[in-house]
Amino acid sequence: MKIIKLLLALLLLFVLEALFYSFLILFFPGFLDFNSIQYLLVNTISNIVVIILLYLLSKLFYKEFISTVISRINTKIFTIWIFIGLLIFGLIFCIKIFFISDLSLTTFKGVFDNKYLRLSLIIVYSFIVSLKEELIFRGYIINSLIDIKLKKYLVIILSSSIFTIYHLTGSSFIELVFVFIWGVLLAYIIVKYHRIEITIGLHFSSNLFSDLTGNLISYNITNSTMIMYEIALIIPLIIICFQPNKKLLGTDNNLKL
């Protein structure tokens, strides 16, 4: 009975999110233009709405998620891992830029469409998207699967598979492969260290530099360079997965593992 309630809440969340996005596409034509300020604004607001929906549905169907995950997020560990993530992925981002030969800053027109406003929105947008996805996939889903007594390797595979399916739209096969690998490594970090703050910090940092590249810089990149970049993003996660020193990572559970 409990698994039915958990799945129902998750299905309802995805349906409501799909309906909300359909509404946005219908009434905000610029919503689908990734290079527009409207895209960043509307997407940021819509993802905040989804986080609120997740919280409300959790209160109805899965109150333990609020008490064991949301209310126990450690701001100190969270801040540390944002800083670590920015250092790691910032370095990888700089290396990527170094290998791109036809690099140029994107120019924007319009009073409100300038790079400073865009930069601020990108930071907020990247954080909100990362927070939403981590709370859903590494928070709600993993806790739900643990609650029904699934083995840990199945929890990792299932949560990563759902994470990949969620990113099907607009992604190539190669991109989906790396999304799945990312999902597996982030889920493993949760299972091993019990700290969702780590995955939020890493996810946000990676998304931030990816969104910066897509919004503020014009360039062409070969498939081989893209694959090398994605592999470079994965390597730090693998190292973290097998980090023997748990002191920096935190030892208190904020997940039911």
C-alpha positions as CSV (number, residue, x, y, z in Angstrom):
1,M,0.0,0.0,0.0
2,K,2.8,2.4,0.9
3,I,4.6,1.9,-2.4
4,I,1.4,2.7,-4.3
5,K,1.1,6.0,-2.4
6,L,4.7,6.9,-3.1
7,L,4.4,6.1,-6.8
8,L,1.1,7.9,-7.0
9,A,2.7,11.1,-5.5
10,L,5.6,10.8,-7.9
11,L,3.4,10.2,-10.9
12,L,1.2,13.1,-9.9
13,L,4.2,15.4,-9.6
14,F,5.4,14.6,-13.1
15,V,1.9,15.0,-14.6
16,L,1.4,18.4,-12.9
17,E,4.9,19.4,-14.1
18,A,4.1,18.3,-17.7
19,L,0.8,20.2,-17.6
20,F,2.5,23.3,-16.2
21,Y,5.1,23.2,-18.9
22,S,2.5,22.7,-21.6
23,F,0.7,25.9,-20.3
24,L,4.0,27.8,-20.5
25,I,4.7,26.7,-24.0
26,L,1.2,27.7,-25.0
27,F,1.2,31.2,-23.5
28,F,4.9,32.1,-23.5
29,P,6.3,31.4,-27.0
30,G,9.8,32.6,-25.9
31,F,9.9,29.9,-23.3
32,L,11.5,27.4,-25.7
33,D,14.2,29.8,-26.8
34,F,17.2,28.8,-24.7
35,N,19.0,32.0,-25.5
36,S,16.3,34.4,-24.3
37,I,15.9,36.1,-20.9
38,Q,12.3,34.9,-20.9
39,Y,13.5,31.3,-21.0
40,L,15.6,31.8,-17.8
41,L,13.0,33.7,-16.0
42,V,10.0,31.4,-16.8
43,N,12.1,28.3,-16.2
44,T,13.3,29.5,-12.9
45,I,9.8,30.3,-11.7
46,S,8.4,27.0,-13.1
47,N,11.1,24.9,-11.3
48,I,10.3,26.8,-8.0
49,V,6.7,25.8,-8.5
50,V,7.7,22.2,-9.0
51,I,9.7,22.2,-5.7
52,I,6.7,23.6,-3.9
53,L,4.5,20.9,-5.5
54,L,7.0,18.3,-4.3
55,Y,6.8,19.7,-0.8
56,L,3.0,19.7,-0.8
57,L,2.7,16.2,-2.2
58,S,5.2,15.0,0.3
59,K,3.0,16.4,3.1
60,L,0.1,14.5,1.7
61,F,1.8,11.2,0.8
62,Y,5.2,11.0,2.3
63,K,5.8,13.1,5.4
64,E,9.0,11.2,6.2
65,F,10.7,12.8,3.2
66,I,10.3,16.3,4.8
67,S,11.6,15.2,8.2
68,T,14.5,13.0,7.0
69,V,15.7,15.0,4.0
70,I,14.5,18.6,3.6
71,S,14.6,19.6,7.3
72,R,18.0,18.0,7.9
73,I,20.0,19.7,5.2
74,N,23.2,21.0,6.7
75,T,24.0,24.4,5.4
76,K,27.7,24.2,6.3
77,I,28.2,20.9,4.3
78,F,26.1,22.4,1.5
79,T,28.3,25.5,1.3
80,I,31.5,23.5,1.4
81,W,30.4,21.3,-1.5
82,I,29.2,24.2,-3.6
83,F,32.7,25.7,-3.2
84,I,34.4,22.4,-4.0
85,G,32.2,21.8,-7.0
86,L,32.9,25.3,-8.3
87,L,36.6,24.7,-8.0
88,I,36.5,21.3,-9.7
89,F,34.1,22.1,-12.5
90,G,35.5,25.6,-12.9
91,L,38.9,24.1,-13.7
92,I,37.4,21.6,-16.1
93,F,35.4,24.4,-17.8
94,C,38.6,26.5,-18.3
95,I,40.3,23.5,-19.9
96,K,37.3,23.0,-22.2
97,I,37.4,26.6,-23.3
98,F,41.2,26.3,-23.9
99,F,40.6,23.6,-26.5
100,I,37.8,25.5,-28.4
101,S,39.4,27.6,-31.2
102,D,36.4,29.5,-32.5
103,L,35.4,31.0,-29.2
104,S,33.5,34.3,-28.9
105,L,31.3,36.1,-26.4
106,T,27.7,36.2,-27.4
107,T,26.2,39.7,-27.9
108,F,22.7,40.5,-26.8
109,K,20.3,43.3,-27.7
110,G,17.7,45.0,-25.7
111,V,17.5,47.0,-22.5
112,F,16.9,43.9,-20.3
113,D,18.8,41.4,-22.3
114,N,22.4,42.1,-21.2
115,K,25.1,39.7,-20.0
116,Y,25.1,41.0,-16.4
117,L,21.4,40.3,-15.9
118,R,21.8,37.0,-17.8
119,L,24.7,36.0,-15.6
120,S,22.6,36.6,-12.4
121,L,19.7,34.7,-13.9
122,I,21.9,31.8,-15.0
123,I,23.2,31.4,-11.4
124,V,19.7,31.4,-9.9
125,Y,18.3,29.1,-12.6
126,S,21.2,26.6,-12.4
127,F,20.8,26.4,-8.6
128,I,17.0,26.0,-8.7
129,V,17.1,23.3,-11.4
130,S,19.8,21.4,-9.5
131,L,17.9,21.6,-6.2
132,K,14.7,20.4,-7.8
133,E,16.3,17.4,-9.5
134,E,18.3,16.4,-6.5
135,L,15.3,16.6,-4.1
136,I,13.2,14.5,-6.6
137,F,15.7,11.9,-7.8
138,R,18.3,11.6,-5.0
139,G,15.9,12.6,-2.3
140,Y,12.3,11.5,-2.8
141,I,12.9,8.6,-5.1
142,I,15.9,7.1,-3.4
143,N,14.2,7.4,0.0
144,S,11.0,5.8,-1.4
145,L,13.0,2.9,-2.9
146,I,14.8,2.4,0.4
147,D,11.5,2.4,2.3
148,I,10.2,-0.6,0.3
149,K,13.4,-2.5,1.2
150,L,15.1,-2.7,-2.2
151,K,18.7,-3.6,-2.4
152,K,21.1,-0.7,-2.7
153,Y,22.3,-1.5,-6.2
154,L,18.7,-1.7,-7.4
155,V,18.0,1.7,-5.8
156,I,21.0,3.2,-7.6
157,I,20.0,1.7,-11.0
158,L,16.3,2.5,-10.8
159,S,16.8,6.1,-9.6
160,S,19.4,6.7,-12.3
161,S,17.1,5.2,-15.0
162,I,14.2,7.4,-14.0
163,F,16.7,10.4,-14.0
164,T,17.7,9.5,-17.5
165,I,14.1,9.1,-18.8
166,Y,13.4,12.5,-17.3
167,H,16.1,14.0,-19.6
168,L,14.9,12.2,-22.8
169,T,13.6,15.3,-24.5
170,G,16.2,17.1,-26.6
171,S,19.1,14.8,-25.6
172,S,21.2,12.7,-28.0
173,F,22.0,9.1,-27.2
174,I,25.6,10.0,-26.1
175,E,24.2,12.7,-23.8
176,L,21.7,10.2,-22.3
177,V,24.5,7.7,-21.6
178,F,26.4,10.3,-19.6
179,V,23.2,11.4,-17.9
180,F,22.8,7.8,-16.7
181,I,26.4,7.6,-15.5
182,W,26.0,10.9,-13.7
183,G,22.8,9.5,-12.1
184,V,24.6,6.3,-11.0
185,L,27.5,8.2,-9.4
186,L,25.3,10.8,-7.6
187,A,23.0,8.0,-6.3
188,Y,26.1,6.1,-5.2
189,I,27.3,9.1,-3.3
190,I,24.0,9.4,-1.6
191,V,23.9,5.7,-0.7
192,K,27.5,5.8,0.6
193,Y,27.7,9.1,2.4
194,H,24.0,9.8,3.2
195,R,24.4,13.5,2.3
196,I,22.2,15.1,-0.3
197,E,24.1,18.4,0.2
198,I,27.0,16.9,-1.7
199,T,25.0,16.0,-4.8
200,I,23.2,19.3,-4.8
201,G,26.5,21.2,-4.6
202,L,28.1,19.1,-7.4
203,H,25.1,19.1,-9.6
204,F,24.7,22.9,-9.3
205,S,28.4,23.6,-10.0
206,S,28.3,21.4,-13.1
207,N,25.1,22.9,-14.4
208,L,26.3,26.4,-13.8
209,F,29.3,26.1,-16.0
210,S,27.3,24.2,-18.6
211,D,24.7,27.0,-18.7
212,L,27.3,29.7,-18.8
213,T,28.8,28.0,-21.8
214,G,25.4,27.8,-23.5
215,N,24.3,31.3,-22.7
216,L,27.3,33.6,-22.8
217,I,29.6,32.0,-25.2
218,S,29.3,31.2,-28.9
219,Y,31.4,28.2,-30.1
220,N,31.4,25.0,-32.1
221,I,32.5,21.8,-30.5
222,T,33.3,18.4,-32.0
223,N,31.8,15.2,-30.7
224,S,35.2,13.9,-29.6
225,T,35.8,17.1,-27.6
226,M,32.3,16.9,-26.1
227,I,32.9,13.3,-25.0
228,M,36.2,14.1,-23.5
229,Y,34.6,17.0,-21.6
230,E,31.8,14.7,-20.3
231,I,34.4,12.1,-19.2
232,A,36.4,14.9,-17.4
233,L,33.2,15.8,-15.5
234,I,32.7,12.2,-14.4
235,I,36.3,11.6,-13.1
236,P,35.8,13.9,-10.0
237,L,32.6,12.1,-9.1
238,I,34.3,8.7,-9.3
239,I,37.1,10.0,-7.0
240,I,34.5,11.3,-4.5
241,C,32.7,7.9,-4.6
242,F,35.8,6.2,-3.3
243,Q,36.9,8.9,-1.0
244,P,38.0,7.1,2.3
245,N,37.9,10.3,4.4
246,K,34.3,10.8,5.5
247,K,35.0,13.6,7.8
248,L,34.8,16.3,5.1
249,L,31.8,14.6,3.6
250,G,29.8,14.5,6.8
251,T,28.7,11.4,8.7
252,D,25.2,12.3,9.9
253,N,22.4,10.7,7.9
254,N,19.9,13.0,6.2
255,L,18.5,10.0,4.3
256,K,17.0,6.8,5.4
257,L,19.9,4.5,4.5
